[in-house]
C-alpha cells in the first residue's frame, strides 16, 4: 500500500493532496481569494453530476461550530462502488473545499484512515500556509 502527500500553490491559494494508492485520495483546496471556494465546490460537484453520478446534498456542523454544505456522490457498476464527497467548509479561518474519492467505496472508513494517517501532515501544512499568508500580507503593505 503506497501512501503519498504533498502541497502545491494554485492561482487562488493552495492544494493539499494525500492518499493511499488505489484506495483513496483527498484534496483540500485552501482558497485565499474571496468567493473562490464556493465557485470551486460548485465546479467539482457539477463535474460529477454531469457524468451521471447519483448525488445527495447535506448540511453539516464542524466541531468548531462552523456550518458547511456537502455533496455525496456514488456510482455503482459491476463490482465497482465508487464514492466521493465535496464539502465547502472552514479550516483554520480559511475557506476550503474538501474533496475525497474512494474508488472502491467505503468512503467513511477511508475518511477516518486519511485523518489518522495524515492528520499531522495537514496540521503542518496549515501552519505553513498561515505563515506564508502572513508574510504575503506584510510584503503587500
N, CA, C and O atoms as CSV, one atom per row, in Angstrom:
chain,resi,resn,atom,element,x,y,z
A,1,UNK,N,N,0.846,-1.165,0.000
A,1,UNK,CA,C,0.000,0.000,0.000
A,1,UNK,C,C,0.902,1.243,0.000
A,1,UNK,O,O,1.591,1.521,0.981
A,2,UNK,N,N,0.884,1.980,-1.112
A,2,UNK,CA,C,1.725,3.165,-1.252
A,2,UNK,C,C,0.943,4.414,-0.841
A,2,UNK,O,O,-0.171,4.644,-1.310
A,3,UNK,N,N,1.542,5.214,0.040
A,3,UNK,CA,C,0.904,6.449,0.507
A,3,UNK,C,C,1.625,7.638,-0.115
A,3,UNK,O,O,2.815,7.560,-0.417
A,4,UNK,N,N,0.899,8.739,-0.304
A,4,UNK,CA,C,1.515,9.940,-0.858
A,4,UNK,C,C,0.902,11.176,-0.229
A,4,UNK,O,O,-0.250,11.152,0.205
A,5,UNK,N,N,1.669,12.258,-0.177
A,5,UNK,CA,C,1.167,13.533,0.330
A,5,UNK,C,C,2.061,14.669,-0.166
A,5,UNK,O,O,3.284,14.540,-0.202
A,6,UNK,N,N,1.434,15.778,-0.546
A,6,UNK,CA,C,2.178,16.950,-0.992
A,6,UNK,C,C,1.276,18.180,-0.966
A,6,UNK,O,O,0.057,18.076,-0.834
A,7,UNK,N,N,1.901,19.336,-1.094
A,7,UNK,CA,C,1.157,20.587,-1.169
A,7,UNK,C,C,1.703,21.387,-2.343
A,7,UNK,O,O,2.903,21.373,-2.615
A,8,UNK,N,N,0.802,22.089,-3.039
A,8,UNK,CA,C,1.226,22.944,-4.143
A,8,UNK,C,C,0.440,24.249,-4.099
A,8,UNK,O,O,-0.664,24.311,-3.558
A,9,UNK,N,N,1.031,25.283,-4.679
A,9,UNK,CA,C,0.327,26.566,-4.773
A,9,UNK,C,C,-0.552,26.538,-6.012
A,9,UNK,O,O,-0.196,25.938,-7.026
A,10,UNK,N,N,-1.707,27.195,-5.920
A,10,UNK,CA,C,-2.599,27.340,-7.066
A,10,UNK,C,C,-2.774,28.837,-7.314
A,10,UNK,O,O,-2.235,29.656,-6.569
A,11,UNK,N,N,-3.515,29.194,-8.342
A,11,UNK,CA,C,-3.771,30.611,-8.619
A,11,UNK,C,C,-4.560,31.273,-7.499
A,11,UNK,O,O,-4.458,32.482,-7.292
A,12,UNK,N,N,-5.343,30.482,-6.780
A,12,UNK,CA,C,-6.261,31.028,-5.781
A,12,UNK,C,C,-5.922,30.640,-4.353
A,12,UNK,O,O,-6.692,30.929,-3.437
A,13,UNK,N,N,-4.780,29.990,-4.147
A,13,UNK,CA,C,-4.436,29.564,-2.798
A,13,UNK,C,C,-3.494,28.379,-2.811
A,13,UNK,O,O,-2.396,28.446,-3.363
A,14,UNK,N,N,-3.937,27.285,-2.192
A,14,UNK,CA,C,-3.087,26.113,-2.012
A,14,UNK,C,C,-3.922,24.848,-2.181
A,14,UNK,O,O,-5.130,24.842,-1.943
A,15,UNK,N,N,-3.256,23.788,-2.593
A,15,UNK,CA,C,-3.923,22.492,-2.712
A,15,UNK,C,C,-3.079,21.478,-1.946
A,15,UNK,O,O,-1.905,21.268,-2.248
A,16,UNK,N,N,-3.700,20.859,-0.956
A,16,UNK,CA,C,-3.044,19.814,-0.167
A,16,UNK,C,C,-3.629,18.487,-0.638
A,16,UNK,O,O,-4.847,18.306,-0.642
A,17,UNK,N,N,-2.772,17.572,-1.031
A,17,UNK,CA,C,-3.226,16.279,-1.548
A,17,UNK,C,C,-2.568,15.159,-0.763
A,17,UNK,O,O,-1.380,15.223,-0.447
A,18,UNK,N,N,-3.341,14.142,-0.454
A,18,UNK,CA,C,-2.778,12.949,0.168
A,18,UNK,C,C,-3.639,11.760,-0.227
A,18,UNK,O,O,-4.764,11.922,-0.700
A,19,UNK,N,N,-3.110,10.590,-0.031
A,19,UNK,CA,C,-3.905,9.420,-0.356
A,19,UNK,C,C,-3.188,8.114,-0.124
A,19,UNK,O,O,-2.016,8.058,0.245
A,20,UNK,N,N,-3.943,7.082,-0.357
A,20,UNK,CA,C,-3.455,5.715,-0.285
A,20,UNK,C,C,-3.738,5.135,-1.658
A,20,UNK,O,O,-4.894,4.966,-2.047
A,21,UNK,N,N,-2.680,4.831,-2.385
A,21,UNK,CA,C,-2.807,4.431,-3.786
A,21,UNK,C,C,-3.857,3.341,-3.995
A,21,UNK,O,O,-3.896,2.351,-3.265
A,22,UNK,N,N,-4.695,3.539,-4.990
A,22,UNK,CA,C,-5.773,2.627,-5.389
A,22,UNK,C,C,-6.889,2.482,-4.350
A,22,UNK,O,O,-7.793,1.667,-4.534
A,23,UNK,N,N,-6.841,3.261,-3.261
A,23,UNK,CA,C,-7.876,3.134,-2.235
A,23,UNK,C,C,-8.605,4.441,-1.970
A,23,UNK,O,O,-9.833,4.462,-1.902
A,24,UNK,N,N,-7.861,5.532,-1.818
A,24,UNK,CA,C,-8.500,6.816,-1.507
A,24,UNK,C,C,-7.561,7.961,-1.834
A,24,UNK,O,O,-6.340,7.837,-1.736
A,25,UNK,N,N,-8.158,9.081,-2.224
A,25,UNK,CA,C,-7.399,10.309,-2.439
A,25,UNK,C,C,-8.193,11.458,-1.830
A,25,UNK,O,O,-9.419,11.507,-1.922
A,26,UNK,N,N,-7.472,12.370,-1.211
A,26,UNK,CA,C,-8.102,13.507,-0.548
A,26,UNK,C,C,-7.408,14.785,-1.003
A,26,UNK,O,O,-6.180,14.874,-0.977
A,27,UNK,N,N,-8.192,15.770,-1.419
A,27,UNK,CA,C,-7.675,17.089,-1.770
A,27,UNK,C,C,-8.330,18.118,-0.868
A,27,UNK,O,O,-9.545,18.104,-0.676
A,28,UNK,N,N,-7.529,19.001,-0.321
A,28,UNK,CA,C,-8.067,20.148,0.401
A,28,UNK,C,C,-7.578,21.385,-0.336
A,28,UNK,O,O,-6.379,21.657,-0.401
A,29,UNK,N,N,-8.526,22.125,-0.889
A,29,UNK,CA,C,-8.201,23.367,-1.579
A,29,UNK,C,C,-8.373,24.493,-0.571
A,29,UNK,O,O,-9.484,24.743,-0.103
A,30,UNK,N,N,-7.289,25.168,-0.236
A,30,UNK,CA,C,-7.326,26.278,0.706
A,30,UNK,C,C,-7.400,27.549,-0.134
A,30,UNK,O,O,-6.424,27.937,-0.775
A,31,UNK,N,N,-8.553,28.185,-0.127
A,31,UNK,CA,C,-8.814,29.316,-1.018
A,31,UNK,C,C,-8.620,30.623,-0.263
A,31,UNK,O,O,-9.305,30.886,0.725
A,32,UNK,N,N,-7.686,31.437,-0.731
A,32,UNK,CA,C,-7.403,32.689,-0.036
A,32,UNK,C,C,-8.077,33.891,-0.698
A,32,UNK,O,O,-8.115,34.974,-0.115
A,33,UNK,N,N,-8.601,33.713,-1.892
A,33,UNK,CA,C,-9.320,34.799,-2.564
A,33,UNK,C,C,-10.817,34.659,-2.301
A,33,UNK,O,O,-11.346,33.548,-2.256
A,34,UNK,N,N,-11.487,35.782,-2.130
A,34,UNK,CA,C,-12.920,35.822,-1.821
A,34,UNK,C,C,-13.751,35.157,-2.922
A,34,UNK,O,O,-13.544,35.429,-4.105
A,35,UNK,N,N,-14.684,34.295,-2.539
A,35,UNK,CA,C,-15.627,33.692,-3.471
A,35,UNK,C,C,-15.116,32.491,-4.245
A,35,UNK,O,O,-15.892,31.828,-4.933
A,36,UNK,N,N,-13.830,32.199,-4.148
A,36,UNK,CA,C,-13.243,31.108,-4.932
A,36,UNK,C,C,-13.700,29.741,-4.429
A,36,UNK,O,O,-13.981,28.853,-5.234
A,37,UNK,N,N,-13.777,29.560,-3.122
A,37,UNK,CA,C,-14.147,28.257,-2.562
A,37,UNK,C,C,-15.538,27.845,-3.031
A,37,UNK,O,O,-15.747,26.696,-3.420
A,38,UNK,N,N,-16.479,28.767,-2.996
A,38,UNK,CA,C,-17.850,28.467,-3.413
A,38,UNK,C,C,-17.891,28.058,-4.884
A,38,UNK,O,O,-18.554,27.090,-5.256
A,39,UNK,N,N,-17.171,28.812,-5.710
A,39,UNK,CA,C,-17.131,28.528,-7.151
A,39,UNK,C,C,-16.488,27.161,-7.420
A,39,UNK,O,O,-16.989,26.385,-8.234
A,40,UNK,N,N,-15.386,26.875,-6.738
A,40,UNK,CA,C,-14.683,25.609,-6.926
A,40,UNK,C,C,-15.534,24.427,-6.470
A,40,UNK,O,O,-15.587,23.407,-7.158
A,41,UNK,N,N,-16.197,24.546,-5.325
A,41,UNK,CA,C,-17.059,23.464,-4.832
A,41,UNK,C,C,-18.160,23.176,-5.845
A,41,UNK,O,O,-18.488,22.018,-6.105
A,42,UNK,N,N,-18.724,24.232,-6.411
A,42,UNK,CA,C,-19.782,24.070,-7.411
A,42,UNK,C,C,-19.246,23.365,-8.661
A,42,UNK,O,O,-19.891,22.456,-9.184
A,43,UNK,N,N,-18.068,23.781,-9.140
A,43,UNK,CA,C,-17.471,23.168,-10.337
A,43,UNK,C,C,-17.169,21.688,-10.120
A,43,UNK,O,O,-17.490,20.855,-10.968
A,44,UNK,N,N,-16.551,21.360,-8.982
A,44,UNK,CA,C,-16.206,19.964,-8.700
A,44,UNK,C,C,-17.456,19.096,-8.581
A,44,UNK,O,O,-17.465,17.943,-9.012
A,45,UNK,N,N,-18.510,19.662,-7.992
A,45,UNK,CA,C,-19.763,18.920,-7.837
A,45,UNK,C,C,-20.454,18.736,-9.179
A,45,UNK,O,O,-20.912,17.640,-9.501
A,46,UNK,N,N,-20.528,19.808,-9.962
A,46,UNK,CA,C,-21.199,19.727,-11.265
A,46,UNK,C,C,-20.499,18.752,-12.200
A,46,UNK,O,O,-21.149,18.079,-12.999
A,47,UNK,N,N,-19.173,18.674,-12.102
A,47,UNK,CA,C,-18.414,17.732,-12.936
A,47,UNK,C,C,-18.910,16.304,-12.698
A,47,UNK,O,O,-19.097,15.539,-13.644
A,48,UNK,N,N,-19.117,15.961,-11.445
A,48,UNK,CA,C,-19.597,14.614,-11.115
A,48,UNK,C,C,-21.068,14.431,-11.504
A,48,UNK,O,O,-21.462,13.364,-11.973
A,49,UNK,N,N,-21.867,15.469,-11.309
A,49,UNK,CA,C,-23.283,15.384,-11.689
A,49,UNK,C,C,-23.421,15.188,-13.196
A,49,UNK,O,O,-24.276,14.434,-13.659
A,50,UNK,N,N,-22.570,15.876,-13.953
A,50,UNK,CA,C,-22.643,15.803,-15.414
A,50,UNK,C,C,-22.249,14.442,-15.973
A,50,UNK,O,O,-22.619,14.107,-17.098
A,51,UNK,N,N,-21.508,13.660,-15.205
A,51,UNK,CA,C,-21.187,12.313,-15.691
A,51,UNK,C,C,-22.171,11.282,-15.133
A,51,UNK,O,O,-21.952,10.074,-15.230
A,52,UNK,N,N,-23.251,11.786,-14.553
A,52,UNK,CA,C,-24.355,10.909,-14.164
A,52,UNK,C,C,-24.221,10.213,-12.833
A,52,UNK,O,O,-24.908,9.222,-12.586
A,53,UNK,N,N,-23.358,10.700,-11.971
A,53,UNK,CA,C,-23.254,10.070,-10.652
A,53,UNK,C,C,-24.479,10.435,-9.816
A,53,UNK,O,O,-25.002,11.545,-9.917
A,54,UNK,N,N,-24.923,9.501,-8.998
A,54,UNK,CA,C,-26.008,9.800,-8.062
A,54,UNK,C,C,-25.431,10.700,-6.979
A,54,UNK,O,O,-24.282,10.529,-6.571
A,55,UNK,N,N,-26.232,11.663,-6.509
A,55,UNK,CA,C,-25.713,12.588,-5.513
A,55,UNK,C,C,-26.756,12.958,-4.480
A,55,UNK,O,O,-27.961,12.832,-4.697
A,56,UNK,N,N,-26.248,13.419,-3.348
A,56,UNK,CA,C,-27.104,13.836,-2.237
A,56,UNK,C,C,-26.455,15.060,-1.588
A,56,UNK,O,O,-25.259,15.054,-1.296
A,57,UNK,N,N,-27.245,16.097,-1.368
A,57,UNK,CA,C,-26.776,17.320,-0.717
A,57,UNK,C,C,-27.033,17.206,0.784
A,57,UNK,O,O,-28.086,16.720,1.195
A,58,UNK,N,N,-26.087,17.647,1.600
A,58,UNK,CA,C,-26.288,17.611,3.050
A,58,UNK,C,C,-25.644,18.830,3.713
A,58,UNK,O,O,-24.704,19.421,3.180
A,59,UNK,N,N,-26.164,19.188,4.869
A,59,UNK,CA,C,-25.585,20.243,5.707
A,59,UNK,C,C,-24.837,19.565,6.843
A,59,UNK,O,O,-25.189,18.458,7.252
A,60,UNK,N,N,-23.811,20.223,7.349
A,60,UNK,CA,C,-23.096,19.675,8.498
A,60,UNK,C,C,-22.580,20.814,9.363
A,60,UNK,O,O,-22.483,21.960,8.923
A,61,UNK,N,N,-22.253,20.475,10.594
A,61,UNK,CA,C,-21.649,21.443,11.503
A,61,UNK,C,C,-20.323,20.873,11.974
A,61,UNK,O,O,-20.244,19.725,12.410
A,62,UNK,N,N,-19.285,21.691,11.880
A,62,UNK,CA,C,-17.953,21.265,12.283
A,62,UNK,C,C,-17.806,21.367,13.796
A,62,UNK,O,O,-18.623,21.998,14.467
A,63,UNK,N,N,-16.764,20.746,14.324
A,63,UNK,CA,C,-16.519,20.759,15.770
A,63,UNK,C,C,-16.411,22.177,16.317
A,63,UNK,O,O,-16.800,22.436,17.456
A,64,UNK,N,N,-15.881,23.104,15.503
A,64,UNK,CA,C,-15.704,24.485,15.966
A,64,UNK,C,C,-16.966,25.333,15.802
A,64,UNK,O,O,-16.946,26.536,16.061
A,65,UNK,N,N,-18.065,24.705,15.371
A,65,UNK,CA,C,-19.333,25.410,15.240
A,65,UNK,C,C,-19.617,25.957,13.854
A,65,UNK,O,O,-20.743,26.366,13.571
A,66,UNK,N,N,-18.603,25.973,12.974
A,66,UNK,CA,C,-18.836,26.433,11.607
A,66,UNK,C,C,-19.770,25.471,10.888
A,66,UNK,O,O,-19.711,24.257,11.083
A,67,UNK,N,N,-20.620,26.031,10.067
A,67,UNK,CA,C,-21.546,25.202,9.288
A,67,UNK,C,C,-21.055,25.131,7.852
A,67,UNK,O,O,-20.411,26.055,7.356
A,68,UNK,N,N,-21.365,24.026,7.193
A,68,UNK,CA,C,-20.950,23.847,5.810
A,68,UNK,C,C,-21.977,23.044,5.045
A,68,UNK,O,O,-22.947,22.537,5.609
A,69,UNK,N,N,-21.744,22.940,3.746
A,69,UNK,CA,C,-22.587,22.083,2.912
A,69,UNK,C,C,-21.692,21.098,2.184
A,69,UNK,O,O,-20.514,21.359,1.940
A,70,UNK,N,N,-22.273,19.968,1.847
A,70,UNK,CA,C,-21.502,18.953,1.155
A,70,UNK,C,C,-22.360,18.167,0.190
A,70,UNK,O,O,-23.589,18.185,0.254
A,71,UNK,N,N,-21.683,17.480,-0.701
A,71,UNK,CA,C,-22.325,16.580,-1.652
A,71,UNK,C,C,-21.682,15.213,-1.514
A,71,UNK,O,O,-20.459,15.100,-1.422
A,72,UNK,N,N,-22.501,14.184,-1.501
A,72,UNK,CA,C,-22.019,12.806,-1.500
A,72,UNK,C,C,-22.370,12.223,-2.863
A,72,UNK,O,O,-23.505,12.350,-3.323
A,73,UNK,N,N,-21.405,11.587,-3.502
A,73,UNK,CA,C,-21.606,11.023,-4.835
A,73,UNK,C,C,-21.347,9.522,-4.811
A,73,UNK,O,O,-20.446,9.045,-4.121
A,74,UNK,N,N,-22.150,8.786,-5.572
A,74,UNK,CA,C,-21.928,7.348,-5.705
A,74,UNK,C,C,-22.130,6.928,-7.153
A,74,UNK,O,O,-22.913,7.525,-7.892
A,75,UNK,N,N,-21.414,5.903,-7.531
A,75,UNK,CA,C,-21.583,5.301,-8.851
A,75,UNK,C,C,-21.341,3.809,-8.686
A,75,UNK,O,O,-20.256,3.376,-8.297
A,76,UNK,N,N,-22.365,3.041,-8.985
A,76,UNK,CA,C,-22.230,1.591,-8.851
A,76,UNK,C,C,-22.275,0.947,-10.218
A,76,UNK,O,O,-23.226,1.132,-10.977
A,77,UNK,N,N,-21.242,0.192,-10.523
A,77,UNK,CA,C,-21.197,-0.606,-11.740
A,77,UNK,C,C,-20.773,-1.997,-11.320
A,77,UNK,O,O,-20.651,-2.284,-10.129
A,78,UNK,N,N,-20.550,-2.852,-12.289
A,78,UNK,CA,C,-20.163,-4.227,-11.966
A,78,UNK,C,C,-18.979,-4.251,-11.007
A,78,UNK,O,O,-17.874,-3.841,-11.362
A,79,UNK,N,N,-19.211,-4.724,-9.814
A,79,UNK,CA,C,-18.183,-4.913,-8.788
A,79,UNK,C,C,-17.395,-3.648,-8.444
A,79,UNK,O,O,-16.352,-3.738,-7.796
A,80,UNK,N,N,-17.869,-2.477,-8.863
A,80,UNK,CA,C,-17.212,-1.219,-8.512
A,80,UNK,C,C,-18.225,-0.338,-7.802
A,80,UNK,O,O,-19.333,-0.130,-8.296
A,81,UNK,N,N,-17.845,0.172,-6.653
A,81,UNK,CA,C,-18.740,1.021,-5.879
A,81,UNK,C,C,-18.006,2.322,-5.550
A,81,UNK,O,O,-17.589,2.528,-4.410
A,82,UNK,N,N,-17.850,3.192,-6.539
A,82,UNK,CA,C,-17.120,4.445,-6.393
A,82,UNK,C,C,-17.908,5.420,-5.521
A,82,UNK,O,O,-19.106,5.610,-5.729
A,83,UNK,N,N,-17.244,6.035,-4.551
A,83,UNK,CA,C,-17.875,7.051,-3.708
A,83,UNK,C,C,-16.968,8.273,-3.649
A,83,UNK,O,O,-15.743,8.157,-3.663
A,84,UNK,N,N,-17.590,9.444,-3.584
A,84,UNK,CA,C,-16.830,10.692,-3.473
A,84,UNK,C,C,-17.630,11.700,-2.668
A,84,UNK,O,O,-18.840,11.558,-2.490
A,85,UNK,N,N,-16.936,12.715,-2.187
A,85,UNK,CA,C,-17.610,13.797,-1.482
A,85,UNK,C,C,-16.911,15.106,-1.807
A,85,UNK,O,O,-15.709,15.140,-2.068
A,86,UNK,N,N,-17.681,16.177,-1.784
A,86,UNK,CA,C,-17.148,17.532,-1.936
A,86,UNK,C,C,-17.816,18.364,-0.852
A,86,UNK,O,O,-19.043,18.439,-0.788
A,87,UNK,N,N,-17.008,18.992,0.002
A,87,UNK,CA,C,-17.559,19.823,1.070
A,87,UNK,C,C,-16.968,21.223,1.004
A,87,UNK,O,O,-15.776,21.406,0.759
A,88,UNK,N,N,-17.822,22.192,1.224
A,88,UNK,CA,C,-17.407,23.583,1.358
A,88,UNK,C,C,-17.349,23.849,2.856
A,88,UNK,O,O,-18.373,23.780,3.535
A,89,UNK,N,N,-16.159,24.153,3.381
A,89,UNK,CA,C,-16.004,24.244,4.831
A,89,UNK,C,C,-14.979,25.305,5.214
A,89,UNK,O,O,-14.391,25.956,4.351
A,90,UNK,N,N,-14.775,25.469,6.504
A,90,UNK,CA,C,-13.770,26.390,7.038
A,90,UNK,C,C,-12.769,25.565,7.830
A,90,UNK,O,O,-13.145,24.742,8.665
A,91,UNK,N,N,-11.491,25.795,7.560
A,91,UNK,CA,C,-10.439,25.142,8.336
A,91,UNK,C,C,-9.442,26.239,8.714
A,91,UNK,O,O,-8.924,26.939,7.844
A,92,UNK,N,N,-9.177,26.383,9.999
A,92,UNK,CA,C,-8.225,27.401,10.484
A,92,UNK,C,C,-8.472,28.776,9.872
A,92,UNK,O,O,-7.528,29.422,9.416
A,93,UNK,N,N,-9.696,29.226,9.854
A,93,UNK,CA,C,-10.088,30.546,9.335
A,93,UNK,C,C,-9.957,30.693,7.823
A,93,UNK,O,O,-10.106,31.799,7.304
A,94,UNK,N,N,-9.686,29.621,7.114
A,94,UNK,CA,C,-9.642,29.666,5.653
A,94,UNK,C,C,-10.911,29.043,5.087
A,94,UNK,O,O,-11.456,28.100,5.661
A,95,UNK,N,N,-11.377,29.570,3.962
A,95,UNK,CA,C,-12.452,28.913,3.218
A,95,UNK,C,C,-11.809,27.782,2.441
A,95,UNK,O,O,-10.833,27.993,1.722
A,96,UNK,N,N,-12.347,26.595,2.582
A,96,UNK,CA,C,-11.739,25.416,1.963
A,96,UNK,C,C,-12.774,24.581,1.226
A,96,UNK,O,O,-13.970,24.626,1.515
A,97,UNK,N,N,-12.273,23.824,0.272
A,97,UNK,CA,C,-13.071,22.796,-0.374
A,97,UNK,C,C,-12.369,21.480,-0.072
A,97,UNK,O,O,-11.195,21.296,-0.394
A,98,UNK,N,N,-13.107,20.574,0.551
A,98,UNK,CA,C,-12.583,19.258,0.925
A,98,UNK,C,C,-13.169,18.266,-0.064
A,98,UNK,O,O,-14.387,18.105,-0.152
A,99,UNK,N,N,-12.299,17.604,-0.803
A,99,UNK,CA,C,-12.743,16.651,-1.823
A,99,UNK,C,C,-12.083,15.309,-1.534
A,99,UNK,O,O,-10.876,15.232,-1.308
A,100,UNK,N,N,-12.884,14.263,-1.546
A,100,UNK,CA,C,-12.322,12.942,-1.294
A,100,UNK,C,C,-12.984,11.918,-2.191
A,100,UNK,O,O,-14.186,11.982,-2.448
A,101,UNK,N,N,-12.184,10.967,-2.669
A,101,UNK,CA,C,-12.686,9.888,-3.520
A,101,UNK,C,C,-12.229,8.549,-2.971
A,101,UNK,O,O,-11.091,8.395,-2.527
A,102,UNK,N,N,-13.133,7.589,-3.010
A,102,UNK,CA,C,-12.814,6.211,-2.644
A,102,UNK,C,C,-13.259,5.326,-3.809
A,102,UNK,O,O,-14.436,4.981,-3.915
A,103,UNK,N,N,-12.319,4.960,-4.681
A,103,UNK,CA,C,-12.674,4.202,-5.885
A,103,UNK,C,C,-13.390,2.884,-5.619
A,103,UNK,O,O,-14.143,2.406,-6.467
A,104,UNK,N,N,-13.162,2.294,-4.454
A,104,UNK,CA,C,-13.784,1.005,-4.134
A,104,UNK,C,C,-14.879,1.133,-3.083
A,104,UNK,O,O,-15.274,0.141,-2.469
A,105,UNK,N,N,-15.371,2.354,-2.874
A,105,UNK,CA,C,-16.417,2.568,-1.874
A,105,UNK,C,C,-15.845,2.731,-0.483
A,105,UNK,O,O,-14.648,2.968,-0.321
A,106,UNK,N,N,-16.698,2.604,0.522
A,106,UNK,CA,C,-16.311,2.729,1.933
A,106,UNK,C,C,-15.678,4.079,2.249
A,106,UNK,O,O,-14.669,4.148,2.952
A,107,UNK,N,N,-16.269,5.144,1.733
A,107,UNK,CA,C,-15.739,6.493,1.933
A,107,UNK,C,C,-15.573,6.833,3.412
A,107,UNK,O,O,-14.563,7.422,3.797
A,108,UNK,N,N,-16.551,6.470,4.250
A,108,UNK,CA,C,-16.474,6.770,5.688
A,108,UNK,C,C,-15.230,6.157,6.325
A,108,UNK,O,O,-14.536,6.804,7.110
A,109,UNK,N,N,-14.963,4.912,5.978
A,109,UNK,CA,C,-13.804,4.209,6.537
A,109,UNK,C,C,-12.518,4.894,6.095
A,109,UNK,O,O,-11.609,5.101,6.899
A,110,UNK,N,N,-12.446,5.245,4.807
A,110,UNK,CA,C,-11.230,5.872,4.296
A,110,UNK,C,C,-11.058,7.290,4.809
A,110,UNK,O,O,-9.930,7.754,4.974
A,111,UNK,N,N,-12.149,7.981,5.062
A,111,UNK,CA,C,-12.040,9.326,5.625
A,111,UNK,C,C,-11.350,9.256,6.993
A,111,UNK,O,O,-10.495,10.084,7.304
A,112,UNK,N,N,-11.723,8.275,7.794
A,112,UNK,CA,C,-11.073,8.065,9.095
A,112,UNK,C,C,-9.606,7.699,8.923
A,112,UNK,O,O,-8.742,8.221,9.627
A,113,UNK,N,N,-9.325,6.785,7.970
A,113,UNK,CA,C,-7.941,6.360,7.721
A,113,UNK,C,C,-7.074,7.540,7.294
A,113,UNK,O,O,-5.944,7.690,7.760
A,114,UNK,N,N,-7.606,8.374,6.409
A,114,UNK,CA,C,-6.863,9.541,5.924
A,114,UNK,C,C,-6.574,10.484,7.093
A,114,UNK,O,O,-5.457,10.983,7.229
A,115,UNK,N,N,-7.567,10.723,7.924
A,115,UNK,CA,C,-7.378,11.618,9.072
A,115,UNK,C,C,-6.327,11.057,10.030
A,115,UNK,O,O,-5.471,11.790,10.525
A,116,UNK,N,N,-6.400,9.749,10.286
A,116,UNK,CA,C,-5.425,9.091,11.159
A,116,UNK,C,C,-4.019,9.190,10.585
A,116,UNK,O,O,-3.072,9.576,11.271
A,117,UNK,N,N,-3.907,8.834,9.319
A,117,UNK,CA,C,-2.613,8.736,8.650
A,117,UNK,C,C,-1.981,10.099,8.368
A,117,UNK,O,O,-0.763,10.253,8.467
A,118,UNK,N,N,-2.804,11.086,8.018
A,118,UNK,CA,C,-2.262,12.354,7.536
A,118,UNK,C,C,-2.643,13.569,8.379
A,118,UNK,O,O,-2.356,14.698,7.978
A,119,UNK,N,N,-3.272,13.375,9.520
A,119,UNK,CA,C,-3.689,14.488,10.371
A,119,UNK,C,C,-2.544,15.421,10.725
A,119,UNK,O,O,-2.697,16.642,10.669
A,120,UNK,N,N,-1.408,14.863,11.084
A,120,UNK,CA,C,-0.231,15.656,11.435
A,120,UNK,C,C,0.275,16.435,10.214
A,120,UNK,O,O,0.665,17.597,10.329
A,121,UNK,N,N,0.265,15.789,9.057
A,121,UNK,CA,C,0.676,16.438,7.806
A,121,UNK,C,C,-0.231,17.630,7.509
A,121,UNK,O,O,0.254,18.702,7.147
A,122,UNK,N,N,-1.551,17.448,7.660
A,122,UNK,CA,C,-2.488,18.557,7.444
A,122,UNK,C,C,-2.162,19.721,8.376
A,122,UNK,O,O,-2.110,20.872,7.943
A,123,UNK,N,N,-1.944,19.420,9.651
A,123,UNK,CA,C,-1.634,20.472,10.627
A,123,UNK,C,C,-0.385,21.251,10.224
A,123,UNK,O,O,-0.368,22.481,10.282
A,124,UNK,N,N,0.665,20.527,9.815
A,124,UNK,CA,C,1.912,21.170,9.381
A,124,UNK,C,C,1.670,22.085,8.188
A,124,UNK,O,O,2.167,23.210,8.151
A,125,UNK,N,N,0.912,21.604,7.225
A,125,UNK,CA,C,0.681,22.380,6.006
A,125,UNK,C,C,-0.162,23.619,6.289
A,125,UNK,O,O,0.084,24.674,5.703
A,126,UNK,N,N,-1.146,23.513,7.170
A,126,UNK,CA,C,-1.943,24.688,7.507
A,126,UNK,C,C,-1.103,25.723,8.254
A,126,UNK,O,O,-1.301,26.924,8.072
A,127,UNK,N,N,-0.171,25.270,9.091
A,127,UNK,CA,C,0.747,26.204,9.751
A,127,UNK,C,C,1.596,26.922,8.710
A,127,UNK,O,O,1.782,28.137,8.781
A,128,UNK,N,N,2.113,26.159,7.735
A,128,UNK,CA,C,2.908,26.740,6.646
A,128,UNK,C,C,2.103,27.786,5.882
A,128,UNK,O,O,2.602,28.873,5.589
A,129,UNK,N,N,0.866,27.453,5.565
A,129,UNK,CA,C,0.004,28.366,4.805
A,129,UNK,C,C,-0.241,29.643,5.603
A,129,UNK,O,O,-0.180,30.740,5.048
A,130,UNK,N,N,-0.516,29.513,6.887
A,130,UNK,CA,C,-0.739,30.695,7.723
A,130,UNK,C,C,0.493,31.592,7.733
A,130,UNK,O,O,0.378,32.814,7.637
A,131,UNK,N,N,1.680,30.978,7.849
A,131,UNK,CA,C,2.925,31.754,7.829
A,131,UNK,C,C,3.126,32.433,6.480
A,131,UNK,O,O,3.488,33.609,6.422
A,132,UNK,N,N,2.893,31.700,5.399
A,132,UNK,CA,C,3.034,32.278,4.057
A,132,UNK,C,C,2.078,33.443,3.847
A,132,UNK,O,O,2.464,34.479,3.306
A,133,UNK,N,N,0.834,33.276,4.275
A,133,UNK,CA,C,-0.162,34.335,4.098
A,133,UNK,C,C,0.176,35.569,4.934
A,133,UNK,O,O,-0.053,36.696,4.496
A,134,UNK,N,N,0.721,35.359,6.136
A,134,UNK,CA,C,1.155,36.493,6.963
A,134,UNK,C,C,2.299,37.234,6.283
A,134,UNK,O,O,2.332,38.464,6.268
A,135,UNK,N,N,3.239,36.474,5.721
A,135,UNK,CA,C,4.381,37.063,5.019
A,135,UNK,C,C,3.908,37.845,3.793
A,135,UNK,O,O,4.385,38.953,3.545
A,136,UNK,N,N,2.985,37.285,3.036
A,136,UNK,CA,C,2.441,37.955,1.847
A,136,UNK,C,C,1.740,39.247,2.254
A,136,UNK,O,O,1.887,40.271,1.587
A,137,UNK,N,N,0.983,39.202,3.344
A,137,UNK,CA,C,0.276,40.393,3.826
A,137,UNK,C,C,1.259,41.494,4.231
A,137,UNK,O,O,1.029,42.668,3.942
A,138,UNK,N,N,2.349,41.118,4.896
A,138,UNK,CA,C,3.363,42.102,5.306
A,138,UNK,C,C,4.031,42.733,4.088
A,138,UNK,O,O,4.245,43.944,4.042
A,139,UNK,N,N,4.359,41.890,3.094
A,139,UNK,CA,C,5.050,42.381,1.897
A,139,UNK,C,C,4.171,43.286,1.049
A,139,UNK,O,O,4.681,44.154,0.340
A,140,UNK,N,N,2.875,43.097,1.110
A,140,UNK,CA,C,1.976,43.894,0.269
A,140,UNK,C,C,1.610,45.240,0.897
A,140,UNK,O,O,0.910,46.042,0.280
A,141,UNK,N,N,2.077,45.487,2.116
A,141,UNK,CA,C,1.775,46.773,2.781
A,141,UNK,C,C,2.690,47.866,2.295
A,141,UNK,O,O,2.580,49.007,2.744
